[in-house]
């Protein structure tokens, strides 16, 4: 497995998303940020929303999370 293959593991994407969201806490920025926003931060929120643990973290950080869209839940 190459380094590129390893970075596509679910756990790696989750960890990257978690780190990105935490980096942006309290209005801070990252090196991906530009004047009109941060695509990396947007991706991170979407990625965390796909995982129960990620949704829990987002709720703890004050993001409005709609749990009715979780897999297996009625819409």
N, CA, C and O atoms as a Tripos MOL2 file, in Angstrom:
@<TRIPOS>MOLECULE
protein
  300   299    75     0     0
PROTEIN
NO_CHARGES

@<TRIPOS>ATOM
      1 N           0.8500   -1.1760    0.0000 N.3       1 UNK1
      2 CA          0.0000    0.0000    0.0000 C.3       1 UNK1
      3 C           0.8960    1.2390    0.0000 C.2       1 UNK1
      4 O           1.8740    1.3020    0.7460 O.2       1 UNK1
      5 N           0.5720    2.1880   -0.8090 N.am      2 UNK2
      6 CA          1.3560    3.4140   -0.8700 C.3       2 UNK2
      7 C           0.8230    4.4350    0.1200 C.2       2 UNK2
      8 O          -0.2590    4.2570    0.6800 O.2       2 UNK2
      9 N           1.5710    5.4930    0.3340 N.am      3 UNK3
     10 CA          1.1260    6.5610    1.2160 C.3       3 UNK3
     11 C          -0.1810    7.1710    0.7550 C.2       3 UNK3
     12 O          -1.0130    7.5580    1.5760 O.2       3 UNK3
     13 N          -0.3690    7.2590   -0.5490 N.am      4 UNK4
     14 CA         -1.6080    7.8010   -1.0950 C.3       4 UNK4
     15 C          -2.7770    6.8920   -0.7630 C.2       4 UNK4
     16 O          -3.8450    7.3720   -0.3820 O.2       4 UNK4
     17 N          -2.5910    5.5910   -0.9000 N.am      5 UNK5
     18 CA         -3.6480    4.6470   -0.5720 C.3       5 UNK5
     19 C          -4.0130    4.7340    0.9040 C.2       5 UNK5
     20 O          -5.1910    4.6910    1.2590 O.2       5 UNK5
     21 N          -3.0260    4.8540    1.7470 N.am      6 UNK6
     22 CA         -3.2710    4.9040    3.1770 C.3       6 UNK6
     23 C          -4.0880    6.1210    3.5690 C.2       6 UNK6
     24 O          -4.8980    6.0470    4.4930 O.2       6 UNK6
     25 N          -3.8900    7.2430    2.8820 N.am      7 UNK7
     26 CA         -4.5830    8.4660    3.2590 C.3       7 UNK7
     27 C          -6.0500    8.4360    2.8790 C.2       7 UNK7
     28 O          -6.7950    9.3360    3.2670 O.2       7 UNK7
     29 N          -6.4920    7.4320    2.1330 N.am      8 UNK8
     30 CA         -7.8870    7.3370    1.7380 C.3       8 UNK8
     31 C          -8.6810    6.4270    2.6730 C.2       8 UNK8
     32 O          -9.8250    6.0860    2.3720 O.2       8 UNK8
     33 N          -8.0990    6.0330    3.7900 N.am      9 UNK9
     34 CA         -8.8280    5.2070    4.7450 C.3       9 UNK9
     35 C          -9.8400    6.0680    5.4830 C.2       9 UNK9
     36 O          -9.6080    7.2530    5.7200 O.2       9 UNK9
     37 N         -10.9730    5.4580    5.8480 N.am     10 UNK10
     38 CA        -12.0210    6.1930    6.5610 C.3      10 UNK10
     39 C         -11.4830    6.8740    7.8020 C.2      10 UNK10
     40 O         -11.7930    8.0360    8.0620 O.2      10 UNK10
     41 N         -10.6850    6.1610    8.5630 N.am     11 UNK11
     42 CA        -10.1650    6.7130    9.8130 C.3      11 UNK11
     43 C          -9.2670    7.9250    9.5520 C.2      11 UNK11
     44 O          -9.2630    8.8700   10.3420 O.2      11 UNK11
     45 N          -8.5150    7.9080    8.4670 N.am     12 UNK12
     46 CA         -7.6580    9.0480    8.1340 C.3      12 UNK12
     47 C          -8.4740   10.2610    7.7120 C.2      12 UNK12
     48 O          -8.1640   11.3880    8.0960 O.2      12 UNK12
     49 N          -9.5200   10.0270    6.9210 N.am     13 UNK13
     50 CA        -10.3830   11.1400    6.5070 C.3      13 UNK13
     51 C         -11.0980   11.7340    7.7180 C.2      13 UNK13
     52 O         -11.2120   12.9530    7.8400 O.2      13 UNK13
     53 N         -11.5800   10.8640    8.6160 N.am     14 UNK14
     54 CA        -12.2480   11.3370    9.8190 C.3      14 UNK14
     55 C         -11.3020   12.1840   10.6600 C.2      14 UNK14
     56 O         -11.6730   13.2660   11.1170 O.2      14 UNK14
     57 N         -10.0970   11.7010   10.8630 N.am     15 UNK15
     58 CA         -9.1230   12.4230   11.6870 C.3      15 UNK15
     59 C          -8.7520   13.7630   11.0570 C.2      15 UNK15
     60 O          -8.6220   14.7690   11.7550 O.2      15 UNK15
     61 N          -8.5860   13.7740    9.7460 N.am     16 UNK16
     62 CA         -8.2800   15.0180    9.0490 C.3      16 UNK16
     63 C          -9.4330   16.0130    9.1870 C.2      16 UNK16
     64 O          -9.2170   17.2010    9.4280 O.2      16 UNK16
     65 N         -10.6480   15.5160    9.0310 N.am     17 UNK17
     66 CA        -11.8290   16.3740    9.1770 C.3      17 UNK17
     67 C         -11.9350   16.9090   10.6010 C.2      17 UNK17
     68 O         -12.2170   18.0910   10.8030 O.2      17 UNK17
     69 N         -11.7130   16.0520   11.5790 N.am     18 UNK18
     70 CA        -11.7770   16.4640   12.9810 C.3      18 UNK18
     71 C         -10.7490   17.5500   13.2650 C.2      18 UNK18
     72 O         -11.0620   18.5640   13.8890 O.2      18 UNK18
     73 N          -9.5270   17.3330   12.8050 N.am     19 UNK19
     74 CA         -8.4690   18.3210   13.0270 C.3      19 UNK19
     75 C          -8.7950   19.6460   12.3530 C.2      19 UNK19
     76 O          -8.5440   20.7100   12.9200 O.2      19 UNK19
     77 N          -9.3510   19.5900   11.1470 N.am     20 UNK20
     78 CA         -9.6980   20.8120   10.4280 C.3      20 UNK20
     79 C         -10.7720   21.5990   11.1620 C.2      20 UNK20
     80 O         -10.6460   22.8130   11.3230 O.2      20 UNK20
     81 N         -11.8260   20.9240   11.6080 N.am     21 UNK21
     82 CA        -12.9020   21.6090   12.3300 C.3      21 UNK21
     83 C         -12.3680   22.2050   13.6250 C.2      21 UNK21
     84 O         -12.7070   23.3360   13.9740 O.2      21 UNK21
     85 N         -11.5400   21.4590   14.3340 N.am     22 UNK22
     86 CA        -10.9750   21.9890   15.5750 C.3      22 UNK22
     87 C         -10.0600   23.1840   15.3090 C.2      22 UNK22
     88 O         -10.0110   24.1160   16.1110 O.2      22 UNK22
     89 N          -9.3430   23.1630   14.2020 N.am     23 UNK23
     90 CA         -8.4680   24.2830   13.8450 C.3      23 UNK23
     91 C          -9.2680   25.5610   13.6230 C.2      23 UNK23
     92 O          -8.7770   26.6570   13.8950 O.2      23 UNK23
     93 N         -10.4870   25.4270   13.1350 N.am     24 UNK24
     94 CA        -11.3180   26.5890   12.8250 C.3      24 UNK24
     95 C         -12.1580   27.0720   14.0100 C.2      24 UNK24
     96 O         -12.9240   28.0250   13.8690 O.2      24 UNK24
     97 N         -12.0280   26.4400   15.1580 N.am     25 UNK25
     98 CA        -12.7840   26.8800   16.3340 C.3      25 UNK25
     99 C         -12.4710   28.3260   16.6630 C.2      25 UNK25
    100 O         -11.3570   28.7990   16.4390 O.2      25 UNK25
    101 N         -13.4320   29.0020   17.1810 N.am     26 UNK26
    102 CA        -13.2670   30.3740   17.6720 C.3      26 UNK26
    103 C         -12.7690   31.3390   16.5990 C.2      26 UNK26
    104 O         -12.0350   32.2820   16.8930 O.2      26 UNK26
    105 N         -13.1770   31.0950   15.3470 N.am     27 UNK27
    106 CA        -12.8390   32.0140   14.2720 C.3      27 UNK27
    107 C         -11.4330   31.9160   13.7270 C.2      27 UNK27
    108 O         -11.0250   32.7490   12.9180 O.2      27 UNK27
    109 N         -10.6850   30.9160   14.1530 N.am     28 UNK28
    110 CA         -9.3240   30.7660   13.6290 C.3      28 UNK28
    111 C          -9.3660   30.2720   12.1890 C.2      28 UNK28
    112 O         -10.4170   29.8640   11.6950 O.2      28 UNK28
    113 N          -8.2450   30.3090   11.5370 N.am     29 UNK29
    114 CA         -8.1550   29.9170   10.1310 C.3      29 UNK29
    115 C          -7.0460   28.8800    9.9380 C.2      29 UNK29
    116 O          -6.2980   28.5590   10.8610 O.2      29 UNK29
    117 N          -6.9670   28.3710    8.7140 N.am     30 UNK30
    118 CA         -5.9090   27.4280    8.3480 C.3      30 UNK30
    119 C          -5.2760   27.9090    7.0460 C.2      30 UNK30
    120 O          -5.6910   28.9230    6.4850 O.2      30 UNK30
    121 N          -4.2860   27.1890    6.5760 N.am     31 UNK31
    122 CA         -3.5990   27.6220    5.3550 C.3      31 UNK31
    123 C          -4.4470   27.4220    4.1060 C.2      31 UNK31
    124 O          -4.0640   27.8840    3.0310 O.2      31 UNK31
    125 N          -5.5980   26.7420    4.2180 N.am     32 UNK32
    126 CA         -6.5140   26.5910    3.0830 C.3      32 UNK32
    127 C          -7.4740   27.7680    2.9750 C.2      32 UNK32
    128 O          -8.0770   27.9860    1.9240 O.2      32 UNK32
    129 N          -7.6160   28.5200    4.0460 N.am     33 UNK33
    130 CA         -8.5880   29.6180    4.0880 C.3      33 UNK33
    131 C          -8.2300   30.7090    3.0860 C.2      33 UNK33
    132 O          -7.0650   31.0520    2.8830 O.2      33 UNK33
    133 N          -9.2840   31.2370    2.4710 N.am     34 UNK34
    134 CA         -9.1430   32.3680    1.5660 C.3      34 UNK34
    135 C         -10.1800   33.4040    1.9710 C.2      34 UNK34
    136 O         -10.9980   33.1500    2.8550 O.2      34 UNK34
    137 N         -10.1550   34.5340    1.3510 N.am     35 UNK35
    138 CA        -11.0620   35.6190    1.7120 C.3      35 UNK35
    139 C         -12.5270   35.2520    1.6540 C.2      35 UNK35
    140 O         -13.3260   35.7890    2.4210 O.2      35 UNK35
    141 N         -12.8980   34.3490    0.7620 N.am     36 UNK36
    142 CA        -14.3130   33.9950    0.6040 C.3      36 UNK36
    143 C         -14.6880   32.7040    1.3120 C.2      36 UNK36
    144 O         -15.7510   32.1460    1.0380 O.2      36 UNK36
    145 N         -13.8490   32.2150    2.2120 N.am     37 UNK37
    146 CA        -14.1850   31.0150    2.9740 C.3      37 UNK37
    147 C         -13.1120   29.9520    2.8640 C.2      37 UNK37
    148 O         -12.0100   30.1940    2.3730 O.2      37 UNK37
    149 N         -13.4630   28.7740    3.3340 N.am     38 UNK38
    150 CA        -12.4980   27.6760    3.3570 C.3      38 UNK38
    151 C         -13.1770   26.3960    2.8850 C.2      38 UNK38
    152 O         -14.0220   25.8320    3.5790 O.2      38 UNK38
    153 N         -12.7990   25.9550    1.7130 N.am     39 UNK39
    154 CA        -13.3440   24.7130    1.1610 C.3      39 UNK39
    155 C         -12.9850   23.5070    2.0070 C.2      39 UNK39
    156 O         -13.7660   22.5590    2.0950 O.2      39 UNK39
    157 N         -11.8300   23.5270    2.6220 N.am     40 UNK40
    158 CA        -11.4020   22.4190    3.4740 C.3      40 UNK40
    159 C         -12.3080   22.3180    4.7000 C.2      40 UNK40
    160 O         -12.6700   21.2180    5.1180 O.2      40 UNK40
    161 N         -12.6700   23.4500    5.2660 N.am     41 UNK41
    162 CA        -13.5560   23.4640    6.4290 C.3      41 UNK41
    163 C         -14.9460   22.9530    6.0420 C.2      41 UNK41
    164 O         -15.5570   22.1880    6.7870 O.2      41 UNK41
    165 N         -15.4350   23.3700    4.8950 N.am     42 UNK42
    166 CA        -16.7250   22.8940    4.3980 C.3      42 UNK42
    167 C         -16.7000   21.3840    4.2260 C.2      42 UNK42
    168 O         -17.6230   20.6930    4.6570 O.2      42 UNK42
    169 N         -15.6340   20.8620    3.5900 N.am     43 UNK43
    170 CA        -15.4850   19.4150    3.4210 C.3      43 UNK43
    171 C         -15.4660   18.7180    4.7780 C.2      43 UNK43
    172 O         -16.1080   17.6820    4.9490 O.2      43 UNK43
    173 N         -14.7450   19.2690    5.7300 N.am     44 UNK44
    174 CA        -14.5900   18.6420    7.0390 C.3      44 UNK44
    175 C         -15.9310   18.5120    7.7530 C.2      44 UNK44
    176 O         -16.2120   17.4760    8.3540 O.2      44 UNK44
    177 N         -16.7490   19.5370    7.6940 N.am     45 UNK45
    178 CA        -18.0620   19.4890    8.3330 C.3      45 UNK45
    179 C         -18.9240   18.4080    7.6720 C.2      45 UNK45
    180 O         -19.5970   17.6390    8.3580 O.2      45 UNK45
    181 N         -18.8980   18.3570    6.3480 N.am     46 UNK46
    182 CA        -19.6580   17.3360    5.6250 C.3      46 UNK46
    183 C         -19.1520   15.9370    5.9680 C.2      46 UNK46
    184 O         -19.9520   15.0260    6.1840 O.2      46 UNK46
    185 N         -17.8410   15.7620    6.0200 N.am     47 UNK47
    186 CA        -17.2560   14.4540    6.3310 C.3      47 UNK47
    187 C         -17.6370   14.0120    7.7420 C.2      47 UNK47
    188 O         -18.0260   12.8610    7.9390 O.2      47 UNK47
    189 N         -17.5330   14.8950    8.7110 N.am     48 UNK48
    190 CA        -17.8910   14.5340   10.0800 C.3      48 UNK48
    191 C         -19.3760   14.2120   10.2030 C.2      48 UNK48
    192 O         -19.7630   13.3710   11.0140 O.2      48 UNK48
    193 N         -20.2040   14.8700    9.4100 N.am     49 UNK49
    194 CA        -21.6360   14.6100    9.4400 C.3      49 UNK49
    195 C         -22.0120   13.2190    8.9820 C.2      49 UNK49
    196 O         -23.1430   12.7840    9.1990 O.2      49 UNK49
    197 N         -21.0900   12.5130    8.3540 N.am     50 UNK50
    198 CA        -21.3400   11.1500    7.8810 C.3      50 UNK50
    199 C         -21.1060   10.0990    8.9600 C.2      50 UNK50
    200 O         -21.3940    8.9220    8.7420 O.2      50 UNK50
    201 N         -20.5950   10.4950   10.1040 N.am     51 UNK51
    202 CA        -20.2020    9.5490   11.1470 C.3      51 UNK51
    203 C         -20.8600    9.9180   12.4710 C.2      51 UNK51
    204 O         -20.9140   11.0970   12.8230 O.2      51 UNK51
    205 N         -21.3640    8.9240   13.2140 N.am     52 UNK52
    206 CA        -21.9800    9.2290   14.5170 C.3      52 UNK52
    207 C         -21.0380   10.0150   15.4380 C.2      52 UNK52
    208 O         -21.4650   10.9840   16.0660 O.2      52 UNK52
    209 N         -19.7910    9.6210   15.5260 N.am     53 UNK53
    210 CA        -18.8420   10.3400   16.3780 C.3      53 UNK53
    211 C         -18.5780   11.7450   15.8770 C.2      53 UNK53
    212 O         -18.3610   12.6630   16.6690 O.2      53 UNK53
    213 N         -18.5960   11.9130   14.5760 N.am     54 UNK54
    214 CA        -18.4030   13.2380   13.9900 C.3      54 UNK54
    215 C         -19.5860   14.1480   14.2690 C.2      54 UNK54
    216 O         -19.4160   15.3300   14.5670 O.2      54 UNK54
    217 N         -20.7930   13.5850   14.1710 N.am     55 UNK55
    218 CA        -21.9840   14.3840   14.4890 C.3      55 UNK55
    219 C         -21.9730   14.7960   15.9540 C.2      55 UNK55
    220 O         -22.3710   15.9100   16.2950 O.2      55 UNK55
    221 N         -21.5190   13.8980   16.8170 N.am     56 UNK56
    222 CA        -21.4300   14.2230   18.2440 C.3      56 UNK56
    223 C         -20.4620   15.3860   18.4590 C.2      56 UNK56
    224 O         -20.7660   16.3190   19.2030 O.2      56 UNK56
    225 N         -19.2960   15.3330   17.8080 N.am     57 UNK57
    226 CA        -18.3210   16.4150   17.9350 C.3      57 UNK57
    227 C         -18.8970   17.7270   17.4100 C.2      57 UNK57
    228 O         -18.7500   18.7690   18.0480 O.2      57 UNK57
    229 N         -19.5460   17.6790   16.2590 N.am     58 UNK58
    230 CA        -20.1230   18.9010   15.6940 C.3      58 UNK58
    231 C         -21.1600   19.5030   16.6360 C.2      58 UNK58
    232 O         -21.2000   20.7210   16.8140 O.2      58 UNK58
    233 N         -22.0040   18.6590   17.2430 N.am     59 UNK59
    234 CA        -22.9810   19.1630   18.2170 C.3      59 UNK59
    235 C         -22.2710   19.8140   19.4040 C.2      59 UNK59
    236 O         -22.6870   20.8750   19.8700 O.2      59 UNK59
    237 N         -21.2000   19.1820   19.8930 N.am     60 UNK60
    238 CA        -20.4550   19.7290   21.0270 C.3      60 UNK60
    239 C         -19.8550   21.0930   20.6970 C.2      60 UNK60
    240 O         -19.7170   21.9510   21.5690 O.2      60 UNK60
    241 N         -19.5040   21.2810   19.4310 N.am     61 UNK61
    242 CA        -18.9150   22.5480   19.0010 C.3      61 UNK61
    243 C         -19.9680   23.5860   18.6170 C.2      61 UNK61
    244 O         -19.6250   24.7010   18.2260 O.2      61 UNK61
    245 N         -21.2490   23.2240   18.7280 N.am     62 UNK62
    246 CA        -22.3180   24.1790   18.4800 C.3      62 UNK62
    247 C         -22.8870   24.1890   17.0780 C.2      62 UNK62
    248 O         -23.6520   25.0910   16.7360 O.2      62 UNK62
    249 N         -22.5340   23.2060   16.2470 N.am     63 UNK63
    250 CA        -23.1010   23.1250   14.9040 C.3      63 UNK63
    251 C         -24.4990   22.5330   14.9890 C.2      63 UNK63
    252 O         -24.7140   21.5760   15.7330 O.2      63 UNK63
    253 N         -25.4610   23.0820   14.2420 N.am     64 UNK64
    254 CA        -26.8070   22.4990   14.2370 C.3      64 UNK64
    255 C         -26.7960   21.2120   13.4110 C.2      64 UNK64
    256 O         -26.5680   21.2480   12.2020 O.2      64 UNK64
    257 N         -27.0410   20.0960   14.0570 N.am     65 UNK65
    258 CA        -27.0000   18.7940   13.3930 C.3      65 UNK65
    259 C         -28.4000   18.2030   13.3810 C.2      65 UNK65
    260 O         -29.0540   18.1130   14.4200 O.2      65 UNK65
    261 N         -28.8570   17.8010   12.1990 N.am     66 UNK66
    262 CA        -30.1700   17.1720   12.0330 C.3      66 UNK66
    263 C         -29.9690   15.6640   12.0250 C.2      66 UNK66
    264 O         -29.5670   15.0970   11.0090 O.2      66 UNK66
    265 N         -30.2430   15.0140   13.1390 N.am     67 UNK67
    266 CA        -30.0470   13.5680   13.2440 C.3      67 UNK67
    267 C         -31.0810   12.7690   12.4760 C.2      67 UNK67
    268 O         -30.9260   11.5540   12.3460 O.2      67 UNK67
    269 N         -32.1240   13.3930   11.9640 N.am     68 UNK68
    270 CA        -33.1380   12.6480   11.2240 C.3      68 UNK68
    271 C         -32.6070   12.1470    9.8920 C.2      68 UNK68
    272 O         -33.2330   11.2920    9.2660 O.2      68 UNK68
    273 N         -31.4660   12.6610    9.4440 N.am     69 UNK69
    274 CA        -30.8960   12.2130    8.1760 C.3      69 UNK69
    275 C         -29.8820   11.0950    8.3650 C.2      69 UNK69
    276 O         -29.2560   10.6600    7.3980 O.2      69 UNK69
    277 N         -29.7070   10.6150    9.6170 N.am     70 UNK70
    278 CA        -28.7840    9.5130    9.8550 C.3      70 UNK70
    279 C         -29.2860    8.2770    9.1380 C.2      70 UNK70
    280 O         -30.4890    8.0950    8.9550 O.2      70 UNK70
    281 N         -28.3580    7.4340    8.7370 N.am     71 UNK71
    282 CA        -28.7050    6.1900    8.0490 C.3      71 UNK71
    283 C         -29.6520    5.3850    8.9310 C.2      71 UNK71
    284 O         -29.4140    5.2180   10.1270 O.2      71 UNK71
    285 N         -30.7180    4.8950    8.3300 N.am     72 UNK72
    286 CA        -31.6700    4.0770    9.0530 C.3      72 UNK72
    287 C         -32.7390    4.8570    9.7830 C.2      72 UNK72
    288 O         -33.6480    4.2590   10.3600 O.2      72 UNK72
    289 N         -32.6570    6.1610    9.7750 N.am     73 UNK73
    290 CA        -33.6430    6.9910   10.4570 C.3      73 UNK73
    291 C         -34.6380    7.5410    9.4300 C.2      73 UNK73
    292 O         -34.2560    7.8620    8.3050 O.2      73 UNK73
    293 N         -35.9100    7.6490    9.8150 N.am     74 UNK74
    294 CA        -36.8900    8.2380    8.8900 C.3      74 UNK74
    295 C         -36.5940    9.7080    8.6590 C.2      74 UNK74
    296 O         -36.0710   10.3890    9.5410 O.2      74 UNK74
    297 N         -36.9240   10.1890    7.4930 N.am     75 UNK75
    298 CA        -36.7020   11.5950    7.1550 C.3      75 UNK75
    299 C         -37.9140   12.4120    7.4330 C.2      75 UNK75
    300 O         -37.9070   13.6230    7.2080 O.2      75 UNK75
@<TRIPOS>BOND
     1     1     2 1
     2     2     3 1
     3     3     4 2
     4     3     5 am
     5     5     6 1
     6     6     7 1
     7     7     8 2
     8     7     9 am
     9     9    10 1
    10    10    11 1
    11    11    12 2
    12    11    13 am
    13    13    14 1
    14    14    15 1
    15    15    16 2
    16    15    17 am
    17    17    18 1
    18    18    19 1
    19    19    20 2
    20    19    21 am
    21    21    22 1
    22    22    23 1
    23    23    24 2
    24    23    25 am
    25    25    26 1
    26    26    27 1
    27    27    28 2
    28    27    29 am
    29    29    30 1
    30    30    31 1
    31    31    32 2
    32    31    33 am
    33    33    34 1
    34    34    35 1
    35    35    36 2
    36    35    37 am
    37    37    38 1
    38    38    39 1
    39    39    40 2
    40    39    41 am
    41    41    42 1
    42    42    43 1
    43    43    44 2
    44    43    45 am
    45    45    46 1
    46    46    47 1
    47    47    48 2
    48    47    49 am
    49    49    50 1
    50    50    51 1
    51    51    52 2
    52    51    53 am
    53    53    54 1
    54    54    55 1
    55    55    56 2
    56    55    57 am
    57    57    58 1
    58    58    59 1
    59    59    60 2
    60    59    61 am
    61    61    62 1
    62    62    63 1
    63    63    64 2
    64    63    65 am
    65    65    66 1
    66    66    67 1
    67    67    68 2
    68    67    69 am
    69    69    70 1
    70    70    71 1
    71    71    72 2
    72    71    73 am
    73    73    74 1
    74    74    75 1
    75    75    76 2
    76    75    77 am
    77    77    78 1
    78    78    79 1
    79    79    80 2
    80    79    81 am
    81    81    82 1
    82    82    83 1
    83    83    84 2
    84    83    85 am
    85    85    86 1
    86    86    87 1
    87    87    88 2
    88    87    89 am
    89    89    90 1
    90    90    91 1
    91    91    92 2
    92    91    93 am
    93    93    94 1
    94    94    95 1
    95    95    96 2
    96    95    97 am
    97    97    98 1
    98    98    99 1
    99    99   100 2
   100    99   101 am
   101   101   102 1
   102   102   103 1
   103   103   104 2
   104   103   105 am
   105   105   106 1
   106   106   107 1
   107   107   108 2
   108   107   109 am
   109   109   110 1
   110   110   111 1
   111   111   112 2
   112   111   113 am
   113   113   114 1
   114   114   115 1
   115   115   116 2
   116   115   117 am
   117   117   118 1
   118   118   119 1
   119   119   120 2
   120   119   121 am
   121   121   122 1
   122   122   123 1
   123   123   124 2
   124   123   125 am
   125   125   126 1
   126   126   127 1
   127   127   128 2
   128   127   129 am
   129   129   130 1
   130   130   131 1
   131   131   132 2
   132   131   133 am
   133   133   134 1
   134   134   135 1
   135   135   136 2
   136   135   137 am
   137   137   138 1
   138   138   139 1
   139   139   140 2
   140   139   141 am
   141   141   142 1
   142   142   143 1
   143   143   144 2
   144   143   145 am
   145   145   146 1
   146   146   147 1
   147   147   148 2
   148   147   149 am
   149   149   150 1
   150   150   151 1
   151   151   152 2
   152   151   153 am
   153   153   154 1
   154   154   155 1
   155   155   156 2
   156   155   157 am
   157   157   158 1
   158   158   159 1
   159   159   160 2
   160   159   161 am
   161   161   162 1
   162   162   163 1
   163   163   164 2
   164   163   165 am
   165   165   166 1
   166   166   167 1
   167   167   168 2
   168   167   169 am
   169   169   170 1
   170   170   171 1
   171   171   172 2
   172   171   173 am
   173   173   174 1
   174   174   175 1
   175   175   176 2
   176   175   177 am
   177   177   178 1
   178   178   179 1
   179   179   180 2
   180   179   181 am
   181   181   182 1
   182   182   183 1
   183   183   184 2
   184   183   185 am
   185   185   186 1
   186   186   187 1
   187   187   188 2
   188   187   189 am
   189   189   190 1
   190   190   191 1
   191   191   192 2
   192   191   193 am
   193   193   194 1
   194   194   195 1
   195   195   196 2
   196   195   197 am
   197   197   198 1
   198   198   199 1
   199   199   200 2
   200   199   201 am
   201   201   202 1
   202   202   203 1
   203   203   204 2
   204   203   205 am
   205   205   206 1
   206   206   207 1
   207   207   208 2
   208   207   209 am
   209   209   210 1
   210   210   211 1
   211   211   212 2
   212   211   213 am
   213   213   214 1
   214   214   215 1
   215   215   216 2
   216   215   217 am
   217   217   218 1
   218   218   219 1
   219   219   220 2
   220   219   221 am
   221   221   222 1
   222   222   223 1
   223   223   224 2
   224   223   225 am
   225   225   226 1
   226   226   227 1
   227   227   228 2
   228   227   229 am
   229   229   230 1
   230   230   231 1
   231   231   232 2
   232   231   233 am
   233   233   234 1
   234   234   235 1
   235   235   236 2
   236   235   237 am
   237   237   238 1
   238   238   239 1
   239   239   240 2
   240   239   241 am
   241   241   242 1
   242   242   243 1
   243   243   244 2
   244   243   245 am
   245   245   246 1
   246   246   247 1
   247   247   248 2
   248   247   249 am
   249   249   250 1
   250   250   251 1
   251   251   252 2
   252   251   253 am
   253   253   254 1
   254   254   255 1
   255   255   256 2
   256   255   257 am
   257   257   258 1
   258   258   259 1
   259   259   260 2
   260   259   261 am
   261   261   262 1
   262   262   263 1
   263   263   264 2
   264   263   265 am
   265   265   266 1
   266   266   267 1
   267   267   268 2
   268   267   269 am
   269   269   270 1
   270   270   271 1
   271   271   272 2
   272   271   273 am
   273   273   274 1
   274   274   275 1
   275   275   276 2
   276   275   277 am
   277   277   278 1
   278   278   279 1
   279   279   280 2
   280   279   281 am
   281   281   282 1
   282   282   283 1
   283   283   284 2
   284   283   285 am
   285   285   286 1
   286   286   287 1
   287   287   288 2
   288   287   289 am
   289   289   290 1
   290   290   291 1
   291   291   292 2
   292   291   293 am
   293   293   294 1
   294   294   295 1
   295   295   296 2
   296   295   297 am
   297   297   298 1
   298   298   299 1
   299   299   300 2
@<TRIPOS>SUBSTRUCTURE
     1 UNK1         2 RESIDUE 1 A UNK
     2 UNK2         6 RESIDUE 1 A UNK
     3 UNK3        10 RESIDUE 1 A UNK
     4 UNK4        14 RESIDUE 1 A UNK
     5 UNK5        18 RESIDUE 1 A UNK
     6 UNK6        22 RESIDUE 1 A UNK
     7 UNK7        26 RESIDUE 1 A UNK
     8 UNK8        30 RESIDUE 1 A UNK
     9 UNK9        34 RESIDUE 1 A UNK
    10 UNK10       38 RESIDUE 1 A UNK
    11 UNK11       42 RESIDUE 1 A UNK
    12 UNK12       46 RESIDUE 1 A UNK
    13 UNK13       50 RESIDUE 1 A UNK
    14 UNK14       54 RESIDUE 1 A UNK
    15 UNK15       58 RESIDUE 1 A UNK
    16 UNK16       62 RESIDUE 1 A UNK
    17 UNK17       66 RESIDUE 1 A UNK
    18 UNK18       70 RESIDUE 1 A UNK
    19 UNK19       74 RESIDUE 1 A UNK
    20 UNK20       78 RESIDUE 1 A UNK
    21 UNK21       82 RESIDUE 1 A UNK
    22 UNK22       86 RESIDUE 1 A UNK
    23 UNK23       90 RESIDUE 1 A UNK
    24 UNK24       94 RESIDUE 1 A UNK
    25 UNK25       98 RESIDUE 1 A UNK
    26 UNK26      102 RESIDUE 1 A UNK
    27 UNK27      106 RESIDUE 1 A UNK
    28 UNK28      110 RESIDUE 1 A UNK
    29 UNK29      114 RESIDUE 1 A UNK
    30 UNK30      118 RESIDUE 1 A UNK
    31 UNK31      122 RESIDUE 1 A UNK
    32 UNK32      126 RESIDUE 1 A UNK
    33 UNK33      130 RESIDUE 1 A UNK
    34 UNK34      134 RESIDUE 1 A UNK
    35 UNK35      138 RESIDUE 1 A UNK
    36 UNK36      142 RESIDUE 1 A UNK
    37 UNK37      146 RESIDUE 1 A UNK
    38 UNK38      150 RESIDUE 1 A UNK
    39 UNK39      154 RESIDUE 1 A UNK
    40 UNK40      158 RESIDUE 1 A UNK
    41 UNK41      162 RESIDUE 1 A UNK
    42 UNK42      166 RESIDUE 1 A UNK
    43 UNK43      170 RESIDUE 1 A UNK
    44 UNK44      174 RESIDUE 1 A UNK
    45 UNK45      178 RESIDUE 1 A UNK
    46 UNK46      182 RESIDUE 1 A UNK
    47 UNK47      186 RESIDUE 1 A UNK
    48 UNK48      190 RESIDUE 1 A UNK
    49 UNK49      194 RESIDUE 1 A UNK
    50 UNK50      198 RESIDUE 1 A UNK
    51 UNK51      202 RESIDUE 1 A UNK
    52 UNK52      206 RESIDUE 1 A UNK
    53 UNK53      210 RESIDUE 1 A UNK
    54 UNK54      214 RESIDUE 1 A UNK
    55 UNK55      218 RESIDUE 1 A UNK
    56 UNK56      222 RESIDUE 1 A UNK
    57 UNK57      226 RESIDUE 1 A UNK
    58 UNK58      230 RESIDUE 1 A UNK
    59 UNK59      234 RESIDUE 1 A UNK
    60 UNK60      238 RESIDUE 1 A UNK
    61 UNK61      242 RESIDUE 1 A UNK
    62 UNK62      246 RESIDUE 1 A UNK
    63 UNK63      250 RESIDUE 1 A UNK
    64 UNK64      254 RESIDUE 1 A UNK
    65 UNK65      258 RESIDUE 1 A UNK
    66 UNK66      262 RESIDUE 1 A UNK
    67 UNK67      266 RESIDUE 1 A UNK
    68 UNK68      270 RESIDUE 1 A UNK
    69 UNK69      274 RESIDUE 1 A UNK
    70 UNK70      278 RESIDUE 1 A UNK
    71 UNK71      282 RESIDUE 1 A UNK
    72 UNK72      286 RESIDUE 1 A UNK
    73 UNK73      290 RESIDUE 1 A UNK
    74 UNK74      294 RESIDUE 1 A UNK
    75 UNK75      298 RESIDUE 1 A UNK
